[in-house]
Amino acid sequence: MPTLVVPAAGNREFLLNPLVFQGPCNSYRLHFQALYFNNCNRLRLSKLRHLNSAKNHIGISASNIVRISRLAIAAPGDSPNTDGIDISGSSYVRVRDTVIGTGDDCIAINGFCSHVDVARVACGPGHGISVGSLGEDGAYQTVSDVRVADCVFNRTLSGARIKTWQGGSGYVKNVTFERLRMIDAGNPIIINQDYVNNRTGSPPSNIQISDVTYDGVSGTSSVPRAIYFHCEEGTSGNGCDGIVLKDVHIAAAAAGVETYAVCVNAHGTSTPSNFPSVSCLAP
């Protein structure tokens, strides 16, 4: 795989021009990730425009104290695996004032991330802003201390999403989604612990999800089931614990349709004024 190596040179800046790859090339298919940063502490990305990557546009891995701002990322809504920003194994990552429209997650916060703060992101088209997916092929993975605030989801497949695979283990804790605006979004609020397949006979997800808050989520849903918590009991037997919903109002985008909530093994509290009612939450 071609690798861009930026030499260590103090505080110098490197300006990159477009690159042209010339043959011969016998590969049936090539997928290039636009930018991938591994072990880049104190990374700063700003004022970049990414268009039509064949895979995910920006990858951040094993990096700490990362600042991302004022990016524009675009790909067709039907282009698979074109995540906007993928973050894994990183801490103290901040994303601000960015516009992302792709065929997959606008932002994916993957395993072994902590202290990730996302604000003022316009997402759509795409699959929303996701914690996960976690636990694929039985992996142990963790995510903690995530905040997603003041974001807009415009006709996305999902909105604020947490997704884990069956058979995985680990935890997700201390996650806050606040002041989010949904515009004709599918699955505006969703926790899905049987991500992708719901394979018959597969062991349940043992990723414990706890202390997740939704505060000030409003707008419209393209599907009647606006809130969906599908949690696995796992080895703890608790499912998802400590879910809090307040100041939530999600109506149907279509006239004459009522939105509703579904909870499976989900525990927490919901204020009476929330719409739709989330009375399905167990104490």
Phi, psi and chi 1 to 4 in degrees:
 res  aa     phi    psi   chi1   chi2   chi3   chi4
   1 MET       -  128.1  176.4 -178.7  -66.9      -
   2 PRO   -60.5  139.9  -19.6   30.3      -      -
   3 THR  -127.1  132.2  -58.6      -      -      -
   4 LEU   -90.3  117.4  172.5   65.9      -      -
   5 VAL  -107.3  118.5  178.5      -      -      -
   6 VAL   -98.8  114.1  179.7      -      -      -
   7 PRO   -67.9  148.5   23.4  -32.1      -      -
   8 ALA   -69.9  119.0      -      -      -      -
   9 ALA  -147.3   48.8      -      -      -      -
  10 GLY    63.9 -130.4      -      -      -      -
  11 ASN  -100.6   18.8  -65.9  -38.7      -      -
  12 ARG   -70.4  155.3  -68.2  174.7   56.6 -170.5
  13 GLU  -109.1  145.5  -66.1 -177.2   -5.9      -
  14 PHE  -118.9  123.3  -63.8   86.3      -      -
  15 LEU   -98.4  127.1  -56.2  179.7      -      -
  16 LEU  -107.5  133.6  -54.4  179.0      -      -
  17 ASN   -97.1  163.6  -68.6  -41.6      -      -
  18 PRO   -57.4  143.7  -25.1   34.5      -      -
  19 LEU  -107.6  142.8  -58.6  177.8      -      -
  20 VAL  -118.1  123.0  177.0      -      -      -
  21 PHE   -97.9  126.6  -66.0   87.8      -      -
  22 GLN  -113.9  150.3  -64.6 -179.3  -27.4      -
  23 GLY   -73.0 -169.1      -      -      -      -
  24 PRO   -76.3  153.7   29.1  -35.4      -      -
  25 CYS  -137.8  119.9  177.9      -      -      -
  26 ASN   -98.4    2.5  -62.5  -40.7      -      -
  27 SER   -71.6  140.4  175.6      -      -      -
  28 TYR   -67.1  -37.3  171.1   71.4      -      -
  29 ARG  -148.6  136.6 -179.3  178.2  -63.8  173.3
  30 LEU  -119.6  135.3  -70.0  174.9      -      -
  31 HIS  -125.6  121.5  -68.5  -66.6      -      -
  32 PHE  -110.1  128.1  -70.2   99.9      -      -
  33 GLN   -84.0  131.3  178.8  173.3  -60.6      -
  34 ALA   -60.7  -51.1      -      -      -      -
  35 LEU  -142.3  134.1  -77.3  175.8      -      -
  36 TYR  -136.0  125.8  177.3   71.7      -      -
  37 PHE  -119.3  122.9  -61.8   91.9      -      -
  38 ASN  -122.5  128.8 -179.2   65.6      -      -
  39 ASN    56.7   47.2 -164.3   22.6      -      -
  40 CYS  -113.6   88.7  -69.4      -      -      -
  41 ASN   -76.0  146.0  -64.1  -33.3      -      -
  42 ARG    60.6   35.4  -60.0 -173.0 -179.2  -83.6
  43 LEU   -72.1  140.9  173.0   67.5      -      -
  44 ARG  -127.3  124.6  -59.3  -70.0 -173.6  -88.7
  45 LEU  -125.2  127.6  -68.3  177.1      -      -
  46 SER  -154.9  146.6 -176.2      -      -      -
  47 LYS    58.8   43.0  -58.7  178.9 -176.4  178.0
  48 LEU  -110.4  150.7  -59.7  178.4      -      -
  49 ARG  -122.8  125.2 -178.2  172.3 -177.7  -97.7
  50 HIS  -118.9  130.1  -66.9 -108.8      -      -
  51 LEU  -130.7  121.8 -178.6   64.8      -      -
  52 ASN    58.7   47.3  -67.1  -22.3      -      -
  53 SER   -63.6  146.1  173.7      -      -      -
  54 ALA   -78.6  -12.2      -      -      -      -
  55 LYS  -138.0 -155.7 -161.6  179.6  175.9 -175.0
  56 ASN   -65.2  147.0   47.9  -40.1      -      -
  57 HIS   -78.0  -47.8  -71.0   73.8      -      -
  58 ILE  -134.0  129.6  -63.7  174.8      -      -
  59 GLY  -118.3  131.9      -      -      -      -
  60 ILE  -120.4  121.9  -51.8  -67.0      -      -
  61 SER  -137.3  138.4  175.5      -      -      -
  62 ALA    50.4   42.3      -      -      -      -
  63 SER  -127.0  145.8  -58.3      -      -      -
  64 ASN  -126.1  148.8  -59.5  -47.1      -      -
  65 ILE    57.5   66.9  -45.5  177.9      -      -
  66 VAL  -108.7  136.2  176.2      -      -      -
  67 ARG  -124.7  118.7  -59.6  -67.7 -179.9  -98.8
  68 ILE  -122.6  130.5  -61.1  171.3      -      -
  69 SER  -155.3  153.2   63.9      -      -      -
  70 ARG    52.4   49.0  -69.5 -180.0  -74.3  177.4
  71 LEU  -100.0  154.7  -55.7 -171.6      -      -
  72 ALA  -126.7  117.5      -      -      -      -
  73 ILE  -125.7  127.4  -60.4  172.4      -      -
  74 ALA  -141.8  137.4      -      -      -      -
  75 ALA  -154.7  158.5      -      -      -      -
  76 PRO   -60.1  147.2  -24.7   34.7      -      -
  77 GLY   -63.5  -19.5      -      -      -      -
  78 ASP  -102.7   15.3   60.0   -5.6      -      -
  79 SER   -89.6  119.0   55.7      -      -      -
  80 PRO   -74.0  146.6   26.8  -33.5      -      -
  81 ASN    59.4   33.0  -58.7  -43.4      -      -
  82 THR  -105.5   50.0   53.2      -      -      -
  83 ASP   -49.5  146.6  -66.5   22.3      -      -
  84 GLY   -73.4  -62.9      -      -      -      -
  85 ILE  -131.2  120.4  -58.0  172.4      -      -
  86 ASP  -106.1  127.1  -86.6  -10.8      -      -
  87 ILE  -121.2  130.5  -51.8  167.3      -      -
  88 SER  -146.4  143.9   60.5      -      -      -
  89 GLY    57.3   31.1      -      -      -      -
  90 SER  -129.0  155.3  -59.6      -      -      -
  91 SER  -133.2  152.5  -61.3      -      -      -
  92 TYR    55.5   57.6  -63.4   97.5      -      -
  93 VAL  -106.8  130.6  178.8      -      -      -
  94 ARG  -123.9  128.8 -172.4  174.5   70.8 -168.7
  95 VAL  -120.8  129.2 -177.7      -      -      -
  96 ARG  -138.2  147.3  -67.1  -73.3 -171.3  -86.5
  97 ASP    50.8   56.1  -56.0  -53.0      -      -
  98 THR  -130.4  145.1  -71.2      -      -      -
  99 VAL  -113.2  123.4  177.7      -      -      -
 100 ILE  -133.1  126.2  -56.1  173.6      -      -
 101 GLY  -137.8  114.1      -      -      -      -
 102 THR  -143.1 -171.2   69.5      -      -      -
 103 GLY   -99.1    9.0      -      -      -      -
 104 ASP  -146.5 -154.0 -147.1  -58.1      -      -
 105 ASP   -59.9  134.6  -67.5  -31.5      -      -
 106 CYS   -63.9  -47.6  -69.1      -      -      -
 107 ILE  -137.8  132.1  -61.8  174.8      -      -
 108 ALA  -119.2  123.2      -      -      -      -
 109 ILE  -104.3  104.0  -58.3  164.8      -      -
 110 ASN   -98.9 -167.2  -64.3  -57.1      -      -
 111 GLY   -59.0  144.2      -      -      -      -
 112 PHE    64.0   35.5  -55.4  108.9      -      -
 113 CYS  -103.3  147.2  -75.0      -      -      -
 114 SER  -149.6  153.5   65.5      -      -      -
 115 HIS    54.5   61.0  -61.2   94.7      -      -
 116 VAL  -109.0  126.9  178.0      -      -      -
 117 ASP  -125.5  113.4 -168.3   -2.3      -      -
 118 VAL  -116.3  128.8  176.6      -      -      -
 119 ALA  -148.6  147.3      -      -      -      -
 120 ARG    56.7   52.4  -60.4 -171.1  -61.1  -84.0
 121 VAL  -110.5  131.6  169.9      -      -      -
 122 ALA   -97.9  118.3      -      -      -      -
 123 CYS  -116.9  124.3  173.6      -      -      -
 124 GLY   147.1  134.2      -      -      -      -
 125 PRO   -70.1  172.4   30.1  -37.0      -      -
 126 GLY   148.2 -170.3      -      -      -      -
 127 HIS  -106.1   17.4  -66.2 -174.9      -      -
 128 GLY    89.5 -166.8      -      -      -      -
 129 ILE  -109.3  122.2  -64.4  178.0      -      -
 130 SER  -122.0  141.8  -61.4      -      -      -
 131 VAL   -94.3  113.1  173.6      -      -      -
 132 GLY   107.3 -175.7      -      -      -      -
 133 SER   -81.7  151.5   60.3      -      -      -
 134 LEU  -125.0  147.3  -55.3  174.8      -      -
 135 GLY    85.6   18.5      -      -      -      -
 136 GLU   -63.6  141.3 -175.2  175.1    4.4      -
 137 ASP    57.0   34.9  -64.6  -34.6      -      -
 138 GLY    76.0   14.7      -      -      -      -
 139 ALA   -69.2  150.8      -      -      -      -
 140 TYR   -93.0  122.5  173.7   87.8      -      -
 141 GLN  -145.3  152.0  -67.0 -177.6  -51.9      -
 142 THR  -135.1  151.3   68.0      -      -      -
 143 VAL  -143.5  136.5  171.4      -      -      -
 144 SER  -148.3  156.0   65.2      -      -      -
 145 ASP    58.5   67.7  -58.5  -65.6      -      -
 146 VAL  -119.4  138.3  172.5      -      -      -
 147 ARG  -131.7  128.9  173.9  179.6  172.7  -97.0
 148 VAL  -124.2  118.0  178.2      -      -      -
 149 ALA  -139.0  148.8      -      -      -      -
 150 ASP    55.8   43.3  -57.7  -59.3      -      -
 151 CYS  -111.8  155.1  -63.1      -      -      -
 152 VAL  -118.9  133.4  176.7      -      -      -
 153 PHE  -116.4  111.8  -60.4   80.1      -      -
 154 ASN  -112.0  104.7 -168.1  -13.7      -      -
 155 ARG    56.8   41.9  -66.0  176.1  173.4   82.2
 156 THR   -87.5  159.1   51.5      -      -      -
 157 LEU   -68.4  -36.5 -176.0   66.3      -      -
 158 SER  -137.3  168.7  -64.0      -      -      -
 159 GLY  -110.9 -101.6      -      -      -      -
 160 ALA   -90.1  110.8      -      -      -      -
 161 ARG  -128.4  140.6  179.1  163.1   66.5  159.5
 162 ILE  -123.3  128.2  -61.1  174.0      -      -
 163 LYS  -137.1  132.0   48.9 -178.3  177.1  174.3
 164 THR  -134.2  151.7   73.5      -      -      -
 165 TRP   -86.5  152.3  -70.9   76.6      -      -
 166 GLN   -65.1  141.3  -68.3  176.1  -52.6      -
 167 GLY    90.3  -13.7      -      -      -      -
 168 GLY   -80.6  168.5      -      -      -      -
 169 SER  -140.1  165.4   61.1      -      -      -
 170 GLY   130.8 -147.8      -      -      -      -
 171 TYR  -157.8  157.5   61.4   80.0      -      -
 172 VAL  -128.5  125.4  174.8      -      -      -
 173 LYS  -149.2  154.7   62.1 -177.6 -178.4 -178.7
 174 ASN    59.0   64.3  -61.7  -27.6      -      -
 175 VAL  -119.7  131.8  177.6      -      -      -
 176 THR  -126.3  127.5  -61.6      -      -      -
 177 PHE  -112.7  118.1  -62.3  100.5      -      -
 178 GLU  -139.5  145.5   58.4 -174.4   -5.7      -
 179 ARG    53.0   56.9  -61.7 -174.8  -58.0  -81.6
 180 LEU  -106.2  142.4  -54.0 -177.0      -      -
 181 ARG  -116.2  122.6  179.1   67.9  174.9  169.0
 182 MET  -103.1  131.7  -54.3  -69.6  168.5      -
 183 ILE  -122.5  102.0  -56.9  171.9      -      -
 184 ASP    52.7   43.7 -160.9   10.3      -      -
 185 ALA   -92.8  142.4      -      -      -      -
 186 GLY   -83.6  143.5      -      -      -      -
 187 ASN    46.8   60.7  -57.8  -59.5      -      -
 188 PRO   -56.7  -40.3  -25.8   35.9      -      -
 189 ILE  -126.9  119.2  -67.3  175.1      -      -
 190 ILE  -149.3  132.5  179.3  169.3      -      -
 191 ILE  -118.3  121.8  -64.7  176.3      -      -
 192 ASN  -127.8  107.9 -174.6    2.7      -      -
 193 GLN   -99.4   13.2  -70.0 -150.3  -87.7      -
 194 ASP  -126.4   51.8   59.6   -8.7      -      -
 195 TYR   -56.7  136.5  176.0   60.4      -      -
 196 VAL    78.1  -65.5  177.6      -      -      -
 197 ASN  -112.1  -30.1  -71.1  -35.4      -      -
 198 ASN    47.1   56.5 -168.1   15.6      -      -
 199 ARG   -66.1  130.5  -55.5  167.3 -175.6  164.7
 200 THR   -63.9  129.4  -58.7      -      -      -
 201 GLY    84.0   -4.1      -      -      -      -
 202 SER   -73.9  147.2  -64.9      -      -      -
 203 PRO   -66.1  152.9   24.0  -33.2      -      -
 204 PRO   -69.3  161.3   26.2  -34.9      -      -
 205 SER   -69.1  128.5  174.7      -      -      -
 206 ASN  -103.1   24.7  -73.3  -39.1      -      -
 207 ILE   -86.5  112.2  -64.6  177.8      -      -
 208 GLN   -80.1  121.8  179.2   63.0   41.5      -
 209 ILE  -106.3  124.4  -62.6  176.1      -      -
 210 SER  -146.9  152.7   62.8      -      -      -
 211 ASP    57.5   62.0  -59.0  -40.1      -      -
 212 VAL  -113.9  125.1 -179.2      -      -      -
 213 THR  -117.4  134.8  -63.0      -      -      -
 214 TYR  -118.7  112.8  -56.7   87.6      -      -
 215 ASP  -130.8  113.9 -174.8   -2.5      -      -
 216 GLY    77.5   43.0      -      -      -      -
 217 VAL   -98.8  122.5 -178.7      -      -      -
 218 SER  -142.8  168.9   63.5      -      -      -
 219 GLY   126.7 -148.9      -      -      -      -
 220 THR  -126.9  149.3   57.4      -      -      -
 221 SER  -112.9  140.7  172.6      -      -      -
 222 SER   -81.7  -10.1   63.8      -      -      -
 223 VAL  -126.1  150.7  -64.6      -      -      -
 224 PRO   -63.2  -35.6  -23.0   33.4      -      -
 225 ARG   -80.0   87.8 -169.6 -173.6   65.1 -168.3
 226 ALA   -79.7  -25.5      -      -      -      -
 227 ILE  -129.7  125.0  -61.1  171.5      -      -
 228 TYR  -139.4  114.8 -178.0   44.8      -      -
 229 PHE  -115.7  102.2  -62.4  130.3      -      -
 230 HIS  -110.3   95.5 -172.7  139.6      -      -
 231 CYS  -109.3  145.3  -57.1      -      -      -
 232 GLU   -93.1  143.2  -62.9  -84.0    8.4      -
 233 GLU   -66.9  -36.3  -70.9 -173.5   -1.6      -
 234 GLY    60.4 -166.1      -      -      -      -
 235 THR   -72.4  -25.6   54.8      -      -      -
 236 SER   -74.9  -25.7   69.4      -      -      -
 237 GLY    75.7    6.8      -      -      -      -
 238 ASN   -98.8  -14.0  -67.4  -28.0      -      -
 239 GLY    63.4 -142.5      -      -      -      -
 240 CYS   -89.7  136.3  -58.9      -      -      -
 241 ASP  -128.1  144.7 -169.8   43.3      -      -
 242 GLY    76.4   29.7      -      -      -      -
 243 ILE   -78.0  133.9  -64.2  173.5      -      -
 244 VAL  -127.8  127.9  175.8      -      -      -
 245 LEU  -123.4  128.3  -64.7  101.7      -      -
 246 LYS  -148.7  146.0   52.0 -172.8  177.1 -179.6
 247 ASP    54.7   45.4 -165.4   20.9      -      -
 248 VAL  -104.8  130.0  171.6      -      -      -
 249 HIS  -146.0  103.5 -168.4  -79.8      -      -
 250 ILE  -125.7  109.6  -55.4  172.6      -      -
 251 ALA   -96.7  169.2      -      -      -      -
 252 ALA   -79.0  142.4      -      -      -      -
 253 ALA   -70.2  -31.3      -      -      -      -
 254 ALA   -88.2  141.1      -      -      -      -
 255 ALA   -66.5  142.5      -      -      -      -
 256 GLY    79.0    8.5      -      -      -      -
 257 VAL  -111.5  136.5  176.5      -      -      -
 258 GLU  -103.1  133.9  -70.2  -69.9  -33.8      -
 259 THR   -83.1  159.1   53.2      -      -      -
 260 TYR  -151.0  170.4   62.1   90.1      -      -
 261 ALA  -119.4  148.9      -      -      -      -
 262 VAL  -129.6  132.6  172.1      -      -      -
 263 CYS  -128.1  132.6  -51.0      -      -      -
 264 VAL  -129.3  116.0  179.0      -      -      -
 265 ASN    56.4   37.4  -62.3  -41.2      -      -
 266 ALA  -113.5  132.8      -      -      -      -
 267 HIS  -125.5  138.3  -56.7  -99.6      -      -
 268 GLY   163.9 -154.3      -      -      -      -
 269 THR  -134.0  149.3   60.4      -      -      -
 270 SER  -140.4  129.2  173.1      -      -      -
 271 THR   -69.5  146.8   56.3      -      -      -
 272 PRO   -59.4  -26.1  -23.4   33.7      -      -
 273 SER   -78.6   -7.6   60.8      -      -      -
 274 ASN   -63.2  143.8  -72.2  -27.5      -      -
 275 PHE  -134.0  126.6 -176.4   83.4      -      -
 276 PRO   -70.3  166.3   28.8  -36.7      -      -
 277 SER   -63.7  139.9  169.2      -      -      -
 278 VAL  -117.4   47.3 -162.2      -      -      -
 279 SER   -67.8  -11.0   57.8      -      -      -
 280 CYS   -72.0  -14.0   57.3      -      -      -
 281 LEU   -64.1  128.7  -88.4  179.7      -      -
 282 ALA   -82.9  153.7      -      -      -      -
 283 PRO   -66.2      -    3.7   -2.2      -      -
